[in-house]
């Protein structure tokens, strides 16, 4: 008979179960990372983060799957002294070599008892995080102290339902944990004096040591709960120096094997290979100016941050951040954090790679986008690395950015003709989705309101022109013409849709108007209607009547960044005045801006974590975007000043935060004016923006400004010959001299009249190859006051539209 095979186990035969199952509800940890790291090769599939002098979340086997909450040391004297290094010590961080994510941490006891020095890397040959640790007594002698390792497994992105135990791999004592096909094993180069597994908040090592000042509890196992592992290092035998190897695998013995093998190869061997591979990788970077008088090389740090956040199993997938904003208040019900893929952030990130001179990343990202595009041509609002949607709203700009990336890759010579032809289907489907769903955005780039957004309009118009150029290259001339005409018609309406005049804010600031963050979406007759009434006009009613137009955002500067408006356009200059009056804060480190007034994403006023409500804080990313505007406006010195502000907003590890605190200091919550808040850190998009700014300053021009928009709307000032009517964007009037273009989502015959129905004509729609069917009515020569009446016969349904419509020439 064939023997039954089972998964190997290192569980001890006799088990002393820990009490208190399942423990307290699990929580994640701080998002204030001072360092992030991984091996630069594709083999080692483990990522680490650092904060407060300890290892925070470690991710395995994918960059979107957290595996631990944290791992740090507790120090006691066995009698009356208890110190947890992340809470009771001052912390320093440094890079072992400039820009290489290998770190030295120094934790000095707040009461002067000890100093702990750590070097932290990943074993590039294995799924193992290594820490070389030196414990130095500053009072008394080594034998006066006990050092304990406290590890909190959160395998498979979840703190609950983990099982932990005291085990071994082939006789080597270890601390182990498993959950649903994910496992870890912690090994030490020094002997363990004691080991225990427990439930967090009840029987874990923290509770034991805080109460007893030594390990009074030694439980063998803690199953199916929020668990923690504790081990005492034989400090005297190793003379205070030891290496911890945290290995990961599909089961505990695989993790144990990797941890043991890593210790056998020694820390120095792993460090040498880790450094060599990273330095080889960084040689491809452009030299965009060496730091002068700076302790940190922010450019190379930012380039490393971008590289670290790319997946290895899903080549080209890049997450937004190895952090969970306000993680200490988040549990298993918030699995995503920021370790998700946003198509927008992904393209912005690879744009940073291109600005730094790294090109292969663009190729990988394009193929990742190609593989994750939905059947209707869009990308999820955000998604796990395998393409599974996490949130499900529509953001039109996220469907435009992949087109812009394809165009940039082609213009920079990164694609051959056959590669472009393979990518064309992605571009075509994305353009089709934009034309079907635009110009009204269903959510703006901050994932909130719908309506007309200057940022979204700027991105999608630039993308339509880029798609038109690509269509021309593939001899699709008619499609290219339609894409350009659509871009022109949307561009011509930007002010009609988003420029507010005669508002209280305009009067207070002393300008005639400004671009609003997001104008209300079309109402029942195609115009903004917040109160539900029907208004018939070819232009939205007085926007000052709507609360939404009081919302101002630096997003309006995208009209300059994407080449649709000049930096010195009077409407842009007016908007800049309003932005600065409402959103700018001068911090001790430089100016920074809010996303928009009335923003609710950020800590509460007392510093408590954002929990669905809060107050918006300042975004260093926006300082980078403003610097690009200043450069476009010819103010290079101001752009340089803003670049230095971004550097000053970064923390001691060079990590750029999502937000900085904008109020007086709250020391108990670690909030200081102008310093990082509890939001995501690092924010990869912000690091990409910083790299782009370095490149833009180096070249004296905005690096990623699309040339198509600049040529068409700034240099040639191309206008639109068309006034477009659609069922989701109807119009009651059109300007004299415009051709009325009807756009339908199904083929039809249009019956139309210009003499009140005395006579009529019929015209068939034309298929644009985008699922949009158009017909152009010859209205350009009609006198003001003329009316065009029309209705439709739906060919496929074999029936007439029950309504008729009228547009008047103004």
N, C-alpha and C positions, 0 to 999 in steps of 0.2 A: 504494500500500500504506500502511496506517495505521501510523504510527510507534509503536514500543513505548515505553510510559511506565514510568519507574522512580522510586522514591523519591529525591528530591534528596539530594545528598551534598556535604559540604564537605571530604572527605578529599583531602589533597594528592596530586598525580599521582605524585611519587616519594616512596617511603615508606622511612624508616629505622626498622625495627622494633626495639622494645626487647627486650633479652634477659631470660630468666628466667621465661617464661610457664609456669604461670599465676600465679606469686607464692605467698606463704604463705597458709594458710587465713584467710579473712576473719573479722573480729570486729566487733561493734557497739561502741558507746562508752558512756561513763558515763551512768547514769540520773539523776545529780544535776543536774537542770536548775535554773538560776536564773531562767529566763524562757522563756515560750512565746508564740507570736504568729501571727496571720493577719489578713488584711483582714476586717472585719466583714461585708462584702457577700458575696453568693453567687457573684460572677463569678470572683474570683481564687481559684484552687484550689491554693494552696501554703501550707504551715504550716512554721514553723521552731522550733527549740529552741536554747537557749544554755546553755553550761556552761564553766567555767574560761576565761572571756574570749573564747570562740570560738563559731562556729556549729557546732552538733551536727547530729543528724539533721534533715533537711528532708524533708517529706512531700509527695508529688505523684503522681498527680492526685487521690488520695483520702487522707483522713486516716489510713487503715489501710495505706498503702503508703509506706514509707520510700524516699528517693531518694538520699541521701548519708549517709556515716558522719559526716564532719566536714569543716570547712574553716577553716584558721587560717593564721597567718603564721610564717615562720621568718626570723630576723634574723642576719646575719653581717657581719663586716668584710672578708671576702674572704681573710683570712689565718689568724687563730687564735681567732676568736670565733664561737660558735654558740649561738643561743638560740631555743627554740621557745616562743612566748608562753604556751600553755596549761600548759607544764611548768615554765618558768623565769621566771615573773613572778607578782607579786601581783595579784589581780583584784578589781575593784569593779564593782558594777552599780547602776544607778539608772533610774527611769522619767522619760521626758521630760515627762510630765504624770501626775498621780496616777491610778493605776488603768488607764491606757491602755497596752496592750502594745507600746509603742515604747521602746526601751532605749538607754541610754548605758553602754558598757563602757569601763573604764579598766584597762589592763594595764601595770604598772610593773615593769620588769626587776629581778630579784632582785639583780643586781650593779650596779644603778644606771646602766646604759648608755642606756636609752631609756624612753619612755612612748608607748603606743598608745591613742588614743581612738577609739571606734566608736559610730556611731548605727545601729541595726538596725531595719528595718521591712519590710513587704511592700508592693510596688507594688499599690495597690488596683485598678488598671486592667489588670493583667497577672499571669501566673504567674511572678513574679520576686521574689526576695529581694534587698533593697538594703542595702549597708553603706557608710556614709560614714566614711572612715578618715583620721585625722591621725597621722602618725608624727613624734615630737619627740625629737631626740637630747638626752640628759642629760649625756653625756660626748662631747666632740669635736663634729664638724660633720656635717651631713646627708650630705655626700659621702663620709664615712667608713663609711657603712652600705649594706648591700644588704638589700632586703625582698623576700621570696618568698611567694607564695600556694601553699599545698598543699591540694589538694582530693581527697577520696576518694569517688568515685561508688559507690553501692550501689543502683542503679536497680531498680525493681520489687521492693523488699524483699529484695534478694539482693546479696551482695558478690562472688560469683563470676560468671563469664560476662559481665562488663562489657567493653566495648571503648572505649578512649579514644584521642584523637588531638589533634594540633595542627592547627587548621583556621581558617576564617574565614567570616564572613557578609558577602557582597558587598564584600569587601576589608577588612573590619574584623577584625583578628586576634582569635581566641578560643581557649579550651580547651574541648573538646567530648567527650561520651561518649554512648553509646547501649546499650540492652539491651531487646530484645523489645517494641518499640513505645513505649519511654520514652526520653527524651533530655534532656540538659542542655547548656547553653552558658554559659561564664563570660567576661564582658567587663569591661574596665576603662576608666575615663575617662582614665587615664594610659597611656602606651604600654608595651607589653611589651618588655623588653630581650632576654629569652630565654624559651623555652617548651619543655616536654618532657612526654612521656607514658611511664609505666613501670609495672612490676609491683611491688606492695607487698612490701617485705622484700628485694628483689633489685636492681631498677633504678629505683626511684622517687626522687623528689626528696629525701625525708628521708635516704635512704642516701647520696645524692650529696653533699648539703650537709654532713651530719655528717662525712663523710670528707674532702671537699675544701674546705669553707668557701666554695665558690662553685659555680655550675652548670657542671660539667665535662661532664655528659651532656645531650644534646639529641636525644632520640628523637622521631620523628614520630608513632609509633603503638604501642599495646599492645592486642592483641586477645584476647578471650575469657579473661579471668582476673580476679584481684583487682587492680584498677588504681588508679593515682593520677596526678593532673595537677599540674604545677608551672609557675609563671610568675614571672619577676622583673619587678617594677614599676620603671619609670623614676622613681626617687625624686627625683632632682635636678630633672628637668624639671617635675614637678608640685609642687615645693616641699614634699613630704611629705604632700600632701593629695590623695586620690583616692577614687573611688566604684567599688565592685565590684557588678556586676549578675549574679546567678545566675538564668538563665532556664530554663524547662522547657517541653517540648512533646512531640508525638508522634514527631517526628524532629528531628535536630540543627538543620536550617535554621529550623524553627519556633521552637525554643528560642533560636537566635541572633537571629532577628528580634525576639523579645520583649525580649531583653537589650539589644539596640541601641536599640530604641524607648524603653525605660525610661531609658536614659542620656540620650537626646536630650531627653526631657521634663524632665529634671533631678530630682535628689533632693528639692529643696524642694517642687516641685509634688506629687510623690507623698506626701511627708510631710504637707503641708497637707491633702490629701484623706483620707489615712489617719487623721489626728487628728480631723478633722471628723466623719467617719463614726462613729468610736468614741465621741466625746463625744455625738453625737446618740443613739446607741444607749444610752448610760449614763444619759441623762436620764429613761428610764422607770423606773429603779431607785427603790425606796422609800428614804427617808432613815431609816436605822436607827442613827443616832448617828455623829457625826464622830469620827475618832480624836483622842485627847487626848494630846499629848506623844509621839506615835508618828511615826517616820520614814516608815512605810508605812501605806497605807489597806488593811488586810487584807480588809475587806468588798468593796471595789470590785475589788481584785486577784482575789479568789475569784470574783466574778461574771464577770470577764473570762475566768478559767480555764475556767469552765463553758461560756461561749459559744465559746471557741476550740476546744473539743473536740467540737463538733458538725460532722457531715459536711455537705457542700454538694451533692454529687450524690445523696445518700440523706438527704433532709430528715428531721430528727428522730432520726437515728442518732448516738449519742454514745459515744465510746470511753472506756475506763477511764483511760488516761494516754498522753501522747505520750512514752513512754519504754519501755525494755526493762530490767527489773530486772537488776542485775549484768551490764549489757550488754557490758562488756569481756571477759567470759568466755563470751559467747554468739555463735554464728555462724549460718550459713545453715540449720542444722537447728532453729533456734528462730525461726521466721518471725513468730510471733504477738506476743511481748512482751506489753505491755498495750494495744496499739493494736487492741483487739477490743471488741465490744459484749457486755456482760453485762446481761441484762434487769434484774437487781436494781440494779446500779450506774446503769443508765440512768434508772430511776424515781427512785432516790435523787437523781440529778443534777437531773432536772427538778423535783423537790421543792425543791431549792435555788433554782432559777429562780423558782418560785412564791413562795417565801419572800421573795425580793428584789423581787417585784412584776412580774416578767416573765411574761406569760401565753401568748403565742403559741407558746412552746416546748412547752408542755403539749399543745397541739393537734397540733403536728407529731409529737411523740413518740408520742401515741396512734395516729396513723395509721401511723407506722413500725412500731409493735408489731403493729398489725393486719396489715400487709403481711408480717411475718416470722414470724407464728405458724405452727407446724407443723400438719399435717392432724389430728393427734390432740389438738390444743389446747394443747400445751406450747410453750416456747421452748427453743432449744439452751442448754446450759450457758454457752457463749459462742459468738460467731459473727463472721465478717467482716461488713462493712457490707451486703453484698448478701444476707445471711441464711444464707450457707453455714456450717454448724456447724464449729467448730474442735475443741473437746472435746465429748464426747457423753454425759456423765452426766446424771442427772435431779436437779434441785434444786427442791423443791416450792415454796419461797418465791419463786423467780423466776417462777413461774406465778401467784402471788398478787399480787405487786406491781402488775402491769398493771390488775388489778381495782380495787385501792386508788386508783390514779391516776385511773381513769375516774370513780370515785365522788367523789374530791376535785374533779376538774374540773367535775362536775355541781353539787356543793354550792357551788362558788365562782362559779357562773353562767357558766362558760366554754363550755358546750354547750347548743345548742338541742335541742328534743325530737327532731327528725328526725336530728340528729347522734348523739344517744344511741341511737336505734333502729338506726342503722348500726353503732354500736360494740357493740351487744348481742350479736351473734354471737360476737365475740371474747371478751366476758365470759362468755357461756354456755359456750363451749368450754373456757376456762380453768378455770371452776368444775367442769365435768365432769371434767377431768383431775385436779384436786385431789381430788375425791370418790373417783375411781377409785383413785388412788395414795396418798392419805393415810390416816391421819395420820402414818404412818412416813415420814420423809424418807429419800431414797436417798443424799443427801449433804447435810451441813449447809451453812451459808452460807460456810464456809471451804473448801468443796469437798473434803471429806475423808470422814469416817465417816458411816455410815447408822444409823438408829435413831430414837428419840424425842428431838427437839431443842426446848427451850423457845423459841428464836428462831423456828424454823420454825412451831411450833404457834401462837405468837402472831400471826405474819403471816397464816397461812392461815385461822385462825379469824376474824380481823378481815376478811379478804377475803370469806369466806363470808357474813358479815353484810352487808358492803357490796353484794355481789351480790344478796342478798335484797332490799335496799332498791331496787336498780335493777329487779329483777323486779317488785316491787310497782308501780313507776312505769309499767311496761309491761303491767300487769294480768295478771301471771302469778302469781296468789296461791298456788296449790298449790306451785309450785316455790319461791316465797319461803319458805313455811312449812317445807318440807323442808330448805332451806339453813340456816335458823335452828336447826332441831332438830339438824341435824348439828353445827353450830358449838357448840351447847349441850352435846351429848354429848362432844365432844372437849374442850371447856373443863373439863367436870366431871372428866375423867380426867388432867388435867395433873399433879397431884400424885402420882397413882397411877403414872404413867409416868416422871416425871422428878425426884421429890423423894426424895433418899436420906437415910436415918437410920442412926444407930448405926455410922457409919464411923470409921475412925481419924482422918480429917481433922476430922470433927465433934467428936470428943472432944478433939482437940488445940486446936481453936479455941474450944471451949466453947459449942457450939450443939447443938440436937437434930437438925438436919438442914440440907440445902441443895439447891437445884436443881443438877442435874448438867449438864454441857455437852451430852452426848448419851448417852441410855440405850441399852443394847443393843437391837437390833431383835427382833421376835417370833421365837421359835424354832418348832419343829414344831407346838406346840399353842397358838401365839398368844402366848407369853410369852417374855421374854428367856431365851436359853439359849446361853451361850458354850461350854459343854462338850458340847453335843449331846444332853444328856439331856432327856427329855420330862417336863415338869412341868404338872400340871393345876391351874389356879388362875385366879380372875378378876382377880388382881393379880400383878404380877411378884414373883418370890421376893426374898428379902432382897438388896437391891442391893449391900450391903457385900461380898457374895461375889464381885463382879465387878470386875476392875481398871478397867473403863471408868468406873465411878462416881467414881473418884478424880480424874477430869478435870473441872475447874471452869472456867467462862468468864463474862466479863461479859455474854455473850449472854442470860443469864437475866434481865437488866434489861429485855429486850424485853417481858416480861410486863407491865411498868409502862408502857413507852414506847407500846405498842399498846393500852393501856387494859384489860387483862384482870385485873390485880391492883393493889391500892392500893400506893402507895410505902411505907406504914407497915405493910403486911401482915407479921406476925411471920416468915413463911417468907422473904419478901424481905429483911427486916432480917438474918436469919441468913445468907442467901446473900451479902449485901454484906460481912458480917464475914469470910466465908471468901474471897471474891474479894480483899479487901484484904490478907488474911493471906498469900495465895499468889501473887497476880498484880500487886500494886501496887509501883511503884518511885518513890521521891521523887528526882527529878533536880534539878539546880541551877535548872531553868527551870519546875519544877512537877511534879505527879504524872502518871504515865502507867501504862498497864496492858498486860500481855501478853494475847494472844488466849485462851490457856489454858495450863495447865501441861503440860509434855512436848511443847510445840510444836516442830516441827523446821524451820519455814520462816524462814530468816534466815541471816546469816553464820555461819561456823564460829567456834569460840571464839578462834581466832587471827586472826580478821578476814577470812579468805579467803572468796571469794564463795560463796553458796549454789549448790550444783550437784546438787540432789536430796536432799542431806542438809545439816543445819545445826542451828542453835538459834534458836528464835523470839525476836524482839526486841519492843520496845515500840511500840504503835500510837497515834499522836495521835488518830486517828478515835475510839478508845475513850475518850479523855479528853472528846471532844465528847459521846459518848453518856452518859458518866457525868454530865456537866454537865446534860444534859436530865433525868436521874434526880433530881439534886439540886434542880433547879427544880420538878419534880413533887412533891418532898418538902417544898417550901416554903423551901428554903435558897438564896435568890437570891444572896446574897453568895458562897457557895461556887461556885455556877454561874459567876459573873463571874470568880472566881479561876481556874477551869479554862479559861474562854475565853481569858484572858491567857496561860495555859500553852500553849495551842495556838498562839497567835501567836508565843510564844518558841521553839516547836519549829520554826517555819518558817525557811527559809534567808534569805539577804540579799536575795533577789528576792521574798520573800513566798510561795514555793512550800511547801506543806505536804507532808511526806513520808509514804509508807506506813508506814515504821518509823523509829525513832530508836535509836541505839546505847545499850546498857545496861551497859556495862562500862568499865574504865579506858581511857584514850585509847590509840589505836594510830596515831601520827602518820603512819607510812609508808603506811598504808591510808586515811588521811583520815577516821578514825573517832574521834569525841570523845563523851564521856559526855553524853547528852541532846541530841545533834545528829543530823542525818539520817544514816541508814545508806545502803547501796548498793541499797536496794529502790527501788520506783517513786517518782518525784517529778517533777511533782506528782501526787498521787492525787486524782482529780476528786471521788470520793465524800467524801474528807475535807474538801475545800473546800465541797462542798454541805452537809455537816454543820455546818461553821462558820457558813455563811450562815443555816441554820435556827436555830442557837443565837442568832445576833444577833436574828433575828425573834422567837424565843421569849422572850428577855430583854426585848425591846422591848414585847411584849404581856403578859408575866408569866405565860404558859402555854405548854405544849409545842405547837409550831406544827402538827405533823403527827399528833397523836394522834387516831385515828379516834373519832368521837362515838358510833358504834353500840355498840362494846364498853364504853365508859364508862357509857353509859345502861343497858346490859343486865346487865353483870356487876359494876359497882362501885356504881352508884346503886340498881338494882333487885335485884341479887344473884340473877339468874335461875339456877335449877338446871335439870338435865335430867331429863325424865320417862322417858328411855329408857336401856336398856343394849343396845348394838349388838353383834351377832354377825355376823362376816364370815369367809369362808374364809381371808383373809389376816390376820385379827385375831379369832381365835376366843376364846371365853371359856368357862370351866367353871362359873362362878357369876354370879349377879346379886343385887344388894341387894334386900331386901324393899321393896315399894312401887314398883319399877321395871317398866316395860313392856319385854318383850324384843322388840327390833326385829331382824329378820333382813334382811340386805342381800345381794343376789346380783347378778351381772353378766349374768344372762340370766333371762327369764321362767320361772316355775316354779309348781307347786302344792305347798304345804307340808302334809304329814301330821304331825300333832302330837298328843301325849297328855300329860295331867298325872296319870294314875293308873296308871302303869307299863304302859300298853298295853292295859288292859282295855277302854277305849273310846278312840276317836281321832276327830279332826276334820280337815277339810281346808280350807285357805285359799289363795286365789290371790294372787300377788304383784301389786303396783301399780307401774306405770312412773312414775318421778319426772321424766321428761323429761331425765334426765342419763345414761341408759344404766345406771342402778341400779334394781333392782326390789326392792321392800320389802314386808314383811308384818309387822304388829304383833300379837304374841300377847298375849292378856289375862292377864298374869301379875301385875299390880299387887296383886291381892287374895290371892295365894297365900301360905300360911303358910311361915315359914322351915323349911327341910328338904324342901320340895316339889321334885319333879324335873320338868323339861319335856324330853320326848323328841321328836325330830323328824327327818324326812328329807325329800327333795325328789324330785318328779317333774319332769324337765326337758321342758317343753312342746315346744320346737323340736327337740330330739334324740329325743323320744318314748321316753324311758327313765328308769328310777328311778336315783337316786343309790345306789351300792352300800353306802354307809356310813350309819349313823345317829348322832345326836349328842345329848348330854345336858347340860343346864344346871341347876344346883341353886340354889334360893333360899336366901340366907344371912340 
